[in-house]
Amino acid sequence: MIEPLVSPRPIAPSQPVDARRSGREELALYAGSIALAAIVKRSGTPLFVLDPDRIAERFAYFGELLPFARLRYALAALPHPAVIRTIAAAGGGFDVVSTGELAMLAHEEVPASAAVYSHPIKRPAAIAAAAAAGVRLFVADNPAEVRKFLGVDASVRLLIRVHFDGDGASFGVDAAHAMNLARFAVNNGIRVAGFSVHVDADRMSPRRLEQVLRETLRLIDEGNARWRLGADTLDLGGGLPAEHEAGDARLRALAAAAARVLEPRAPALTVLAALGRCVAAPAMLLATRVVGQATRDGAVWHYLDDGMHGSFAGLRDAASAPAMFSLRELLEPGDVPPPALYPCTVAGASTDGLDVIARDLPLPSLGIDDVLLCPNLGAYSLVLASNFEAVRRTRVHVLHSRRAAQRSGAVDAL
Amino acid sequence: MIEPLVSPRPIAPSQPVDARRSGREELALYAGSIALAAIVKRSGTPLFVLDPDRIAERFAYFGELLPFARLRYALAALPHPAVIRTIAAAGGGFDVVSTGELAMLAHEEVPASAAVYSHPIKRPAAIAAAAAAGVRLFVADNPAEVRKFLGVDASVRLLIRVHFDGDGASFGVDAAHAMNLARFAVNNGIRVAGFSVHVDADRMSPRRLEQVLRETLRLIDEGNARWRLGADTLDLGGGLPAEHEAGDARLRALAAAAARVLEPRAPALTVLAALGRCVAAPAMLLATRVVGQATRDGAVWHYLDDGMHGSFAGLRDAASAPAMFSLRELLEPGDVPPPALYPCTVAGASTDGLDVIARDLPLPSLGIDDVLLCPNLGAYSLVLASNFEAVRRTRVHVLHSRRAAQRSGAVDAL
């Protein structure tokens, strides 16, 4: 009498399913090492599990990859106190874009001198407050913004943000006008530290990065020789890729390109690099639960207790389905073969018809109350969530750092 | 030396500019009546200005339009205490989708019996809590969900949510299986109140609405005659259009179609209708300030102190530019001709390159610190905002109700 639950045929093993298998093994090992099942049982769902050690490891990895650069953590990706403390303990600097982010640093007793204020557009009151707190490096990209620094503390310096391929871009002065803007600042008694250029990991090839960095260096050199800018800093900006599998091939190629241009200039040149997504993403996973199931037009739908208005909000821009594993499949002994996978629609917690997380996602057989785990969800997840439909944002469970005892150190003042 | 600010040619008067002119006159009158300039001066920006009288007016208007229906306000659009109090005072019911929304009603001392819990997917704990609080009407659309009502208070009744054109829809049992689902409930001792169908204002013609309502009535009649459902309720769901200009032609046509089918059945049939966007949208305007300006690729950019991660978050789905007026142009005496308009790019407060609110929007000449006003921003704005980049959500200034003294009344228990 009731429409039977359709039993779709399992997905045949294929490339993406093989990739899922290795991801599953990695996650199963990790879940065991942090006793994830017990955490979820104790704290319920939805739940983020944040691992400060992964922040530290990832930050150290970038230190090896970019030994010529002073690394800053860009708070926007995941401005969590535990992350701030971990970066500070590792000697990292910070990249902030708002008064609120500066307040978070102050709350963790990180000196403002460790931060670059990188938002190119600021209210004068925000500049005054940041300068008074001790920020010494700001970013600007247009004359109206440079004028806001007239009369600000004379030890403050500007990085001029430049773009080289920026048709329709929201920020950056085009390279042809960058020198004019730097000269405008200096002629008005505002100091220029150098130039800032953003790596757009999605679009920039290593070869193009090399060109762009050479052109930025040329701006610094010409500015110093011809216009007495006194520039000593090149800011690589943010935007490095987040992937951390397969040897980070793309990331390594970008880093090598930067090294070819910038290492020969050390130590006379200060190179800055902001890390956001690439440090935060692998440090947090989401545990979410199946709370409802239905068969619609022959497709199996799983409804979760989190969604596109919550912890998956970052997917709206990324347009790619997240990896999902059931806690139950991870708890199987290692010698049990992987479960059969079925194509499913996974929907979020709200009544919004657009709150669909993924369609045709391969998942094992699931029941109501099964817990799903989504790794690599540390960046642009929590921070983009709203309280839509009066649902609270997902809580964060912070793992005890297994390394904290070994770490100490001052914060790198930029 | 500095790149000159481009002076684009004013936009020639045309149809959209004429529409802007009438909108400007209406807003200027309204701004004068509520002393908007003084509010903005006192409270700063960004600021929402919420007018409970507009909620009451709009709710009363729908009462005239749908005299055969009991109206519920769907909290999801704008779950503000002042809105809840206004609807309750007008005798309206409520449509809730979460434990959090029920708590907001309780906080305003609205009895839970005035609410329909319309989310088709719920955790058993949410059902138990809502039933214990006094909710008597719930929505379900699949067998797994109906089963969750086994053992719940016997006075609780279900609305079966149906869809008639729902390929790929996230909710609703297709019409061919709706009777089976209702019988499954009744056979298990769970009472069925009737059927629920959502008006999709963007896609549904009045003619199609009429068909859909006739089919829903047929489900009720056949269910009662053949399967002893005991159904007495047809739920129109939400989704009515929000426009309120030009006599609401589309809205009136939909209401007339519903009346043709449903009025002949009064008073033996309880008709419910949920109002969200259409009540909330016109009741709130946003005041936001120009904090930065730049010329990029020949286009003038205005950067605001609010944006797509804040109060404009609802635009992400709507994909239409909001109307924007400068406070300065509204304060001009009525006999001053409208200002020349220029095409501008309007960008938000974050460093996200996707945070562009509108391109080629016709705006008068603006300077830094000019305040822009965006009317009709009451629905799906505040509720979709995040705290991205540690920026607080926009505050809400609630106008004193000029009508409150005349209003009183009990809440309509559904």
Interface residues (C-beta under 8 A of the other chain):
Chain A: M1 I2 E3 L75 A76 P79 V97 S98 T99 G100 E101 A103 M104 S118 H119 P120 I121 K122 R123 D141 N142 P143 A144 E145 G166 D167 G168 A169 S170 F171 V173 D174 H177 N180 L181 R183 F184 V291 G292 Q293 A294 T295 R296 D297 W301 Y303 D305 H309 A313 R316 D317 A347 S350 T351 D352 G353 L354 D355 V356 I368 V383 L384 A385 S386 N387 F388 E389 A390 V391 R392
Chain B: M1 I2 E3 L75 A76 P79 V97 S98 T99 G100 E101 A103 M104 S118 H119 P120 I121 K122 R123 D141 N142 P143 A144 E145 G166 D167 G168 A169 S170 F171 V173 D174 H177 N180 L181 R183 F184 V291 G292 Q293 A294 T295 R296 D297 W301 Y303 D305 H309 A313 R316 D317 A347 A349 S350 T351 D352 G353 L354 D355 V356 I368 V383 L384 A385 S386 N387 F388 E389 A390 V391 R392
